[in-house]
Amino acid sequence: MNKLIKKLWKIILGFSILASVLIFGILYILKVNGITEFDSDKPKYEPLVSKDDERTPEFEKGLEIFLNDCRKCHVTKGRLHNYLDGIVDKVGVDYLKLYITKQDSLTENKDKYALAIKEEWGNQANSHNFKYSENELNLLIEYLK
């Protein structure tokens, strides 16, 4: 009977140590990643906007388009990833309008820039084929500037 109690005690002790290690490991991972609260209420999404951004009415309308359509994949235009920062200057307004509205056509016609982006992002199935009016495109580009 004494051997059975010792064996049972070792099993309980082993599980206690394992549970403690797991709990402290999870807490450490949460702390390292900056997770300190577990609220069910999600804060309203506020995109990062540089202090240098001029908040014109056009900028605000472009931001609204970005939030409605683009933030599904692009968190912001420049802070958490920088590949949209300066994109207007990099590719030009006309090409950017074409890329936003006809990315599939560009890749089908072997456009080097469109193919390079597609390859860089793992040839994902999603693409930019938005049906924006010219005015909406101009507003979105105003935000991206």
TIMARBA-883395 format. One line per 8 residues: number of its first residue (from 1); their letters; for each residue x, y, z of N, C-alpha, C, O. Coordinates in steps of 0.001 Angstrom, whole numbers, plus 524288, in hexadecimal, padded with zeros to 5 digits. Each point is the difference from the previous one (the first is absolute). Example, Ala and Ser with C-alpha at 12.3 -4.5 7.8 and 13.67 -1.06 7.14 Angstrom:
1> as> 83386 7E9C6 81E78 7FC86 804A6 80000 80384 804B0 80000 8040C 7FFED 80299  7FA96 8042D 7FA97 80334 804A6 8003C 7FCFE 80442 802DA 801FD 80454 800A9;
This chain:
1> mnklikkl> 80332 7FB58 80000 7FCCE 804A8 80000 80364 804F1 80000 7FEBB 803DF 7FD72  8059C 7FBEA 80579 8038E 80461 80065 80274 8014A 7FAB0 800A5 80495 7FEB0  800BB 7F765 7FE3F 8023F 800CC 7FACA 7FC01 80295 7FC60 8016A 80359 7FCDB  7F9A8 7FB24 8038E 7FBDA 80227 7FCC7 7FF3D 805D2 80125 7FF35 80321 7FC6F  8010A 7FE42 80885 7FF6A 8057F 80188 804A2 8032D 7FDFE 7FF40 80453 7FE09  80581 7F9A2 8026A 8049F 802BC 7FDFF 7FFA8 800C1 7FA16 80153 80428 7FDFC  7FCE7 7F7D1 7FF45 7FF80 8004F 7FA50 7FBD9 8040B 7FE80 800CE 8031A 7FC6A  7FAD4 7FCDB 8064C 7FBCC 803BA 7FF0A 801E1 8058A 80131 7FECC 803AB 7FD22;
9> wkiilgfs> 80420 7FCE5 80714 80218 8051B 8016B 803B8 8020D 7FBBF 7FFCB 8049F 7FEB1  80390 7F80F 7FF28 8038C 8018E 7FBCE 7FCFB 801AE 7FB22 8017B 803C3 7FD66  7FA5C 7F97E 80164 7FCCE 80162 7FB69 7FD73 80552 800D2 8000E 80349 7FC7D  7FDB8 7FD91 8081F 7FD82 8050B 80129 80405 8045E 7FFDF 7FEF8 8042B 7FDD5  80589 7FAF4 8046D 80430 803E2 80003 801CB 80134 7FA6D 800E4 80487 7FEA6  7FFA2 7F76C 7FE26 80193 800BF 7FA89 7FC10 80344 7FCFD 8017A 8038B 7FD1A  7F980 7FB46 80393 7FBE9 8030F 7FD63 7FFE3 8059F 801FD 7FF12 8039F 7FCFA  801DD 7FD1F 8080D 80015 8054B 8023F 80475 80334 7FDAE 7FF4D 8048E 7FEA1;
17> ilasvlif> 8053C 7F90B 800F2 80481 802BF 7FDBE 7FEF8 8013E 7FA42 80113 80458 7FE3D  7FCDF 7F7E9 7FEDE 7FECA 800E0 7FA7E 7FBF9 80457 7FF5A 8009F 8035A 7FC9C  7FB4C 7FCA4 8068E 7FBFB 8040B 7FFB7 8024E 80559 80140 7FEC0 803D9 7FD67  80496 7FC68 8068A 8027A 804F7 80178 80363 80213 7FB8A 7FFCD 804A3 7FEBC  80347 7F7F1 7FEE9 80354 80197 7FB9C 7FCA6 80204 7FB86 80143 80407 7FDB1  7FA87 7F947 8010C 7FC8F 801B6 7FBC0 7FD87 80542 80133 7FFE5 80370 7FCA4  7FE22 7FD3B 8080C 7FD7A 804F4 8016E 803E3 8047C 7FFCB 7FEDB 80412 7FDB6  805B3 7FB3F 804A3 803ED 80429 7FFE5 80209 800F2 7FA77 8013C 80471 7FEA0;
25> gilyilkv> 7FF20 7F783 7FE3C 8019E 800A1 7FA8B 7FC15 80339 7FCF1 80183 80379 7FD0A  7F98D 7FB73 803A1 7FBE4 802FF 7FD4C 8000E 805A6 801D3 7FFA6 80395 7FCD0  800CB 7FD3F 80850 80036 8055D 80208 804C4 802EB 7FDEC 7FFA7 804A5 7FECC  804C7 7F8AF 800C5 804B9 80273 7FDE1 7FF30 80190 7FA46 80173 8044F 7FE6E  7FC48 7F841 7FE86 7FF02 8012D 7FA78 7FC4B 804A4 7FF7A 800D3 80368 7FCB6  7FB24 7FCBB 8067E 7FC5A 80466 7FFD8 802C0 80513 8016B 7FF1C 80405 7FD84  8043A 7FBD1 80675 802CC 804B6 801A0 803C1 801DB 7FBBD 80048 804AC 7FEE3  8028D 7F7BF 7FEC6 803B3 8015B 7FBD8 7FD34 8028D 7FB61 80218 80391 7FD8C;
33> ngitefds> 7F930 7FA9A 80147 7FD0F 8021D 7FB9C 7FCAF 804B3 8017D 7FD11 801FD 7FCC0  80357 7FFCF 8080C 7FD50 804C0 80195 7FA41 7FF45 8012B 7FD25 803DC 80048  8010E 7F769 80069 7FA83 7FF11 8011E 7FF4A 8003F 805E4 801F7 7FCB0 802E2  7FB31 8074C 7FED9 7FF5E 800B1 8059D 7FA58 7FFD2 801B9 7FEEA 7FF3F 804A0  7FD76 80170 7F7BE 7FA78 80011 80160 7FD02 7FC84 7FC4B 8018F 7FF3D 7FB84  7FA3A 7FEB3 80658 7FCA7 7FCB9 7FCD3 7FA78 8022C 80028 7FC9B 7FDED 802B4  8028C 8063A 7FA67 7FAD6 80264 7FFCE 7FCFB 7FDD4 7FB69 8022D 7FF0F 7FBD1  7F8C6 80027 80501 7FCBE 7FE46 7FBAC 7FE92 80494 7FC80 7FE93 7FF41 7FB78;
41> dkpkyepl> 801CC 80582 806A2 7FEDA 804A1 7FCDB 804D3 8016F 7FCDB 80413 80158 8022C  7FB67 7FE5B 7F8B8 8045E 8017A 7FCB3 7FFF3 805EB 7FF53 7FBE3 80251 7FF15  808A5 8001D 8015F 80019 805A6 7FF27 7FF02 8013A 7FA45 8011D 7FCD8 7FC8C  7FCCD 807BC 80285 7FEFD 801AE 7FAAA 80536 80071 7FD28 803C8 8021F 80214  7FC5A 7FBDF 7F933 804CC 8002B 7FCE7 80156 8059A 7FEA3 7FCD0 802CD 7FDBC  807CE 7FECD 8039D 801F0 80527 7FEA8 80507 7FF4E 7FCF2 803EF 7FE5B 80238  7FC0B 802DA 7F8C2 804CC 7FF5C 7FCFD 80425 803E2 801CD 7FECD 8043F 801E9  805F6 7FA37 7FD71 80432 80388 80158 8008B 80417 7FBBE 80083 7FEB9 7FB65;
49> vskddert> 7FF60 80613 80626 80087 8044D 7FC5C 8048E 8034C 801F5 80032 80188 8048D  80362 7FF80 7F7FA 8049A 802FD 80169 7FE76 8058F 80171 7FC37 80222 7FDF1  806C6 8002E 8059F 7FF15 80579 80167 800D1 8038D 7FB4F 7FDF0 80457 7FFCA  8051D 7F9C0 7FC70 80117 80318 7FB5A 7FB91 7FFD4 7FC09 7FFCF 8033D 7FC73  7FC98 7F8FB 8041F 7FBAE 7FF92 7FC49 7FC6A 804B8 8007B 7FE44 80165 80443  800AE 80100 7F752 7FC69 80469 7FFE9 7FA7E 7FDD8 7FFD0 7FE9F 7FD45 7FC4B  7FE36 803E3 80799 7FACE 7FDBF 8008D 7FBFA 80345 7FCFD 7FCB8 802A0 80256  80395 7FD2E 7F891 7FC38 802B8 7FCB6 7FB06 7FCC1 7FFA0 80010 7FB65 80163;
57> pefekgle> 7FBA1 806E0 7FCC7 7FB38 7FCE3 7FF33 800E7 7FB75 7FC34 7FDC4 7FBCC 800AD  8057F 8050C 7FB5C 8013A 7FBD9 7FC40 802FD 7FB99 802AD 7FEFC 7FB66 7FF0A  804C2 80614 8045E 802FB 7FC2C 802F9 7FC50 7FCB4 80355 80078 7FB37 80021  7FBE1 80752 8028E 7FC4F 7FD41 8036D 7FC8D 7FC3F 7FCE7 7FEF8 7FBA6 801C4  7FF3F 80601 7F99E 7FCC1 7FC8B 7FCBE 8033D 7FB77 7FDEA 7FE0E 7FB9E 7FFA5  806D8 8055F 7FEFC 80380 7FBD1 7FE4F 80118 7FC2E 80461 8004E 7FB48 7FF22  80049 806C8 8059C 800BF 7FCB1 80496 7FB3C 7FC80 800D2 8008D 7FB67 8014D  7FAD5 806BF 7FDF1 7FB32 7FCE9 80092 7FFD3 7FB8A 7FC01 7FE80 7FBA1 80153;
65> iflndcrk> 80303 80575 7F9DC 80035 7FBDD 7FC00 803F7 7FBDE 8019C 7FEF6 7FB53 7FF96  80596 80668 80241 80410 7FC66 801BD 7FDFA 7FC79 80457 800DB 7FB45 7FFE8  7FC72 8070E 803EB 7FDF7 7FCF7 80463 7FBDE 7FC18 7FE46 7FFBB 7FBAC 80213  7FD18 805D0 7FA2F 7FBCE 7FC88 7FE37 801FA 7FB88 7FC9E 7FDF2 7FBAA 8004A  805F9 80554 7FC8B 80198 7FC16 7FC27 80580 7FDD6 800C6 800E9 7FB5D 7FF1A  802AA 807D7 80282 80580 7FE82 7FFF0 801FA 7FDAD 80521 80395 7FCCA 80003  7FA17 804D6 8044F 80225 7FE54 8050B 7FF4C 7FA33 80108 80234 7FDEE 803BE  7FAC8 7FF70 7F904 7FF7B 7FA5C 800A0 80556 7FD64 7FF60 80127 7FC16 8028C;
73> chvtkgrl> 80204 8061A 7FA17 80539 7FDD6 7FF12 80459 803BE 801AF 80423 7FE47 801C0  7FAF2 806C4 7FDBC 803F3 803F5 80134 7FE75 802C1 8050C 7FC15 802C9 8002B  80700 7FC6E 803F0 7FE98 8022A 8050F 80022 805F8 7FFE6 7FC65 8027F 801FA  8078E 7FFC2 7FBD7 80068 805A7 7FF8B 80341 8012B 7FB2F 8020D 7FC71 7FD80  7FE68 8086C 8013F 80319 80141 7FB63 805D2 80059 8011A 8031A 80063 7FC58  7FE78 7FF7A 808A2 8058F 800A6 800B9 8027A 7FE4D 80510 804CD 7FFD3 80039  7F864 7FEEE 803CC 80299 7FF14 804FA 8014D 7FA43 80103 80486 7FEBE 80106  7F7B5 7FDD4 7FEBA 8010A 7FA96 80161 80294 7FD05 7FB8E 8026F 7FBF3 800E3;
81> hnyldgiv> 7FD12 805F0 7FA8E 802ED 7FE15 7FB84 80102 804C5 7FCA3 7FCB4 8037D 7FFAF  807AB 7FCB2 7FDE2 80167 804BE 7FD22 7FF63 7FF7F 7FA21 801A4 80383 7FD28  7FC0F 7F83F 800E9 7FFD9 7FF61 7FA5E 7FC0C 80393 7FD5D 8002D 80085 7FB39  7FC46 801F8 8079F 7FC8A 803DD 7FD99 80208 8058A 800BB 7FE2A 803A2 7FD71  80594 7FD01 80600 80236 80523 800F6 802FD 801CE 7FB2D 803B8 7FD73 7FE56  7FAAC 806DE 7FF7A 8028F 8021E 7FB63 7FEA0 7FD45 7FAEE 8029D 800CF 7FC0C  7F953 7FBF9 803FC 7FEA1 7FCF4 7FB55 7FE6C 80372 7FB6C 80114 7FEAC 7FB81  7FC68 805B5 80590 7FE50 80375 7FBC1 804BC 80220 7FD1A 8001A 80017 7FB32;
89> dkvgvdyl> 803D2 8019F 807C2 804C3 801F6 7FD87 80301 7FB9C 7FD4C 80279 800D8 7FBF6  7FD4B 7FA80 80649 80301 7FB9A 7FDF1 7FDFB 7FE38 7FAA6 80314 7FF3D 7FC63  7F7BB 80019 8031A 7FDEA 7FDCD 7FB1C 7FD0C 803F3 7FCB2 7FEF3 7FEF9 7FB6C  7FFB1 80585 806CA 7FD25 803F9 7FD18 7FA1A 7FF47 8007B 7FE10 7FBB0 800E1  7FF30 8089C 7FE86 7FA4E 8000D 800AB 7FD52 7FC8B 7FBF6 7FC9F 7FCE0 80163  804D4 803A2 7F9A6 7FD4E 7FD0A 7FBE1 800A8 7FA1B 800BA 7FC38 7FD10 7FF8B  8088C 8013A 80195 800DC 7FA67 800BE 7FD2A 7FE0C 804E0 7FDC9 7FBBB 7FFF3  80243 80756 8043B 7FD64 7FE67 804D0 7FA22 7FF63 7FF20 7FDA0 7FC53 801FE;
97> klyitkqd> 8000C 8073C 7FB0D 7FA6C 7FF83 7FEB9 7FF03 7FAF4 7FCFC 7FC3A 7FD35 80108  80723 801B0 7FB53 7FF7E 7FB3B 7FCE8 800AF 7FB2A 80375 7FD18 7FC34 7FF7A  806B6 803F1 80402 80108 7FB8F 8036E 7FB6A 7FF0B 803BC 7FE94 7FB84 80102  7FF29 808A2 80100 7FBA0 7FF81 803AA 7FB29 7FDC5 7FD50 7FD06 7FD15 80266  80232 80441 7F8BA 7FB23 7FE74 7FD57 80099 7FB5E 7FC4C 7FC1E 7FD79 7FEB5  80896 8015E 7FF95 800B5 7FBE8 7FC09 804E2 7FCB5 800E7 802F3 7FF00 7FC56  7FDE9 7FF56 8086C 804A9 7FCE9 8012A 80006 7FADF 7FCF3 8041A 7FE55 7FE22  7F763 7FF2B 80158 7FFCC 7FB16 7FD0F 801CB 800C2 7FA5E 802EB 7FCCC 7FDEB;
105> sltenkdk> 7FB56 8076D 7FFA3 801A5 80111 7FA9C 805DF 800E1 7FFAE 80290 7FE37 7FC58  7FF84 80483 80779 805A3 800F9 7FFF8 8030F 7FAE9 8007A 803E0 7FF3E 7FD41  7FA6D 7FD45 80631 802DA 7FB12 80098 7FF44 7FC7A 7FB41 803A7 7FD4F 7FE68  7F7AF 802AE 7FF54 7FF1A 7FCDE 7FB48 8035A 801DB 7FB78 801A5 7FCE2 7FCBB  7FF5E 80839 80314 80337 80235 7FBD3 805C1 80061 80182 80309 802CA 7FD86  7FE67 7FA59 80695 80576 7FF67 801A1 802AC 80524 80172 804A0 800BA 7FEE7  7F874 802D9 80391 80250 804D1 801F5 803F6 7FE92 8043F 7FEAB 7FD55 803C5  8062A 8046E 7FB9D 8043A 7FE5C 8037E 7FF04 80187 805AD 800E3 7FCDE 8038B;
113> yalaikee> 7FD4E 807E7 7FD57 7FF1F 801D2 80555 7FB91 7FCEA 8028F 80085 7FE4D 80479  7FB29 800F6 7F8C1 7FB8B 7FD13 80223 80184 7FA5C 80120 7FE73 7FDD8 80402  8048B 7FFC0 7F887 801C6 7FAA0 800DD 803B9 7FFA1 804A4 7FFCC 7FC42 80305  8039B 807A6 7FD88 803B4 7FFF8 80461 7FD23 80070 80538 8015F 7FD5B 803C6  7FAB3 805F6 7FC6B 7FCF8 80090 804D5 7FD1B 7FAED 8012E 7FFF8 7FE2B 80472  7FD9D 7FF96 7F78D 7FD14 7FB1B 800B1 803A5 7FBB6 80218 7FE95 7FD1A 80390  8060F 8028C 7FA34 803BD 7FC06 801BC 801E8 80116 8058D 8007C 7FC69 8032A  80098 80897 7FE02 801EA 80172 8052C 7FC22 7FE79 80443 80195 7FE9B 80452;
121> wgnqansh> 7F967 801A5 7FA81 7FBFA 7FECB 803E1 7FDD3 7FA87 7FF56 7FB92 7FEF6 8018C  80775 7FD8D 7FC32 7FE9C 7FA7C 7FFD7 7FBBB 7FEA5 7FC1B 7FD38 7FC24 800B6  8023C 806F7 7FB33 7FC18 7FEFD 7FBEA 7FA8B 7FF1F 80242 7FD32 7FC6F 7FE67  80163 806D6 80547 7FAD0 7FFA0 8025D 7FBC7 800C8 7FBE2 800CA 802B2 7FC19  7FAC3 7FAEA 804DB 7FBB5 8003D 7FC3D 7FD68 8055F 7FFD7 7FDD7 80189 7FBFE  80260 80154 80865 7FD64 80519 80006 802F7 803DF 7FC97 804C4 7FFAE 7FF6B  7F857 803F2 7FE5E 80276 803FE 7FCC8 7FCC3 804F6 8002E 7FB8A 8000B 801CC  806D4 80416 7FC4F 7FD77 80519 7FFE4 7FD0A 80091 7FADC 80260 800CD 7FBE5;
129> nfkysene> 7F891 7FECC 80453 7FCAC 800DF 7FB71 7FB3D 8031D 801B8 7FB8D 7FE9D 7FED3  8057D 805A5 80401 7FBD0 8032D 8021D 7FD4C 80316 7FBB2 8026D 80184 7FC23  7F8A3 7FF5E 80494 7FCD5 802F3 7FC31 7FF29 8058B 8020C 7FBA3 80171 8016B  80877 80197 7FEBA 7FFA9 80559 801E6 7FEF3 803C3 7FB89 80193 7FF1A 7FB8C  7FBC1 80519 805BC 7FF78 80440 7FC40 80537 802EC 7FFE4 80353 7FF34 80362  7FD58 8041A 7F8CB 804C9 8031A 7FFA2 800A4 80366 804DF 80456 800A5 801FC  7F759 80182 7FFEC 80029 80342 804A9 801AA 7FCCD 804CB 8032F 801CF 8031E  7FAB5 7F985 7FD79 8017C 7FCAB 8046C 805C5 7FE88 7FFC2 802AD 7FFEB 803FF;
137> lnllieyl> 7FF36 7FEEF 7F758 80590 7FECB 7FF5E 8035F 804A5 801A0 803EC 7FF5E 802B6  7FA85 80545 7FB9F 802F8 804B2 80163 80006 800D8 805E7 803FB 80190 80234  7F798 7FD69 80062 7FFB5 800AA 805B0 80380 7FBFA 802BF 802C5 8014F 803B5  7FD18 7F9E5 7FA7F 8033F 7FBE1 80252 805CC 80158 7FF4C 8031B 7FF56 8039C  7FE4A 8027E 7F7E2 8056E 8016B 7FEF7 80191 804B0 80345 80476 80057 801C2  7F7EE 80349 7FF15 80120 80470 8036E 80167 7FE1C 80582 80383 80222 8027F  7F9BB 7F9DD 7FF5D 80150 7FDC8 80523 80554 7FD4E 7FFD1 8031B 80088 803A2  7FDF2 7FC9D 7F834 804E1 7FD06 7FFAB 804D6 80374 7FF44 8045E 7FE38 800F1;
145> k> 7FAF0 806A7 7FD68 80483 8036A 7FF23 802E3 800DF 804E6 803ED 802C7 80007;
